[in-house]
Amino acid sequence: MNWDQIEGNWKQFTGKVKENWGELTNDEITEARGEREQLIGLVQSKYGKARDEAEREVDTWQRDLN
């Protein structure tokens, strides 16, 4: 699934985001609005991860949606 599809259907994916990154609040997920960079930044800051590690996690999550 490409990121445009995720962004366009963000409300449908918020539950899957919450399943994967349970420490993110509903407000934070909503504010990300499906923007990949926003989600990476949230994962990075909330979990104390390096940027490249957060990117890999988001990429893996995206790939597993298929």
C-alpha positions in Angstrom: 0.0 0.0 0.0 1.4 3.4 -0.9 1.5 6.3 1.5 -1.1 8.3 -0.5 -3.6 5.6 0.2 -2.8 5.7 3.9 -3.0 9.4 4.1 -6.3 9.5 2.2 -7.9 7.0 4.5 -6.1 8.1 7.7 -9.2 7.8 9.9 -9.4 4.1 9.0 -5.8 3.5 9.9 -5.7 5.2 13.2 -6.6 2.0 15.0 -3.8 0.2 13.4 -1.4 3.0 14.4 -2.6 2.7 18.0 -2.1 -1.1 17.9 1.5 -0.6 16.8 2.4 2.4 18.8 0.2 2.3 21.9 1.9 5.2 23.7 0.7 7.7 21.0 -2.4 9.5 22.1 -5.5 9.7 20.0 -4.9 13.4 19.6 -1.3 12.9 18.4 -2.5 10.3 15.9 -5.3 12.6 14.7 -2.9 15.6 14.4 -0.5 13.5 12.2 -3.2 13.5 9.6 -1.6 10.6 7.8 1.5 12.5 7.0 4.4 10.1 7.1 7.0 12.6 8.4 4.6 13.5 11.2 4.2 9.9 12.2 7.9 9.3 12.1 8.5 12.3 14.3 5.9 11.1 16.8 7.5 7.6 17.0 10.9 9.1 17.3 10.1 11.5 20.1 7.6 9.4 22.0 9.8 6.3 22.0 13.2 8.0 22.1 14.4 6.4 18.9 16.8 7.6 16.3 15.3 9.0 13.1 16.5 6.1 11.0 15.1 3.6 13.4 11.7 5.4 13.5 11.6 5.4 9.7 12.3 1.7 9.5 9.5 1.0 12.0 7.0 3.1 10.0 8.2 1.5 6.7 7.7 -2.0 8.2 4.3 -1.0 9.5 3.3 0.3 6.1 4.6 -2.9 4.3 2.7 -5.1 6.8 -0.6 -3.3 5.9 -0.6 -5.1 2.5 
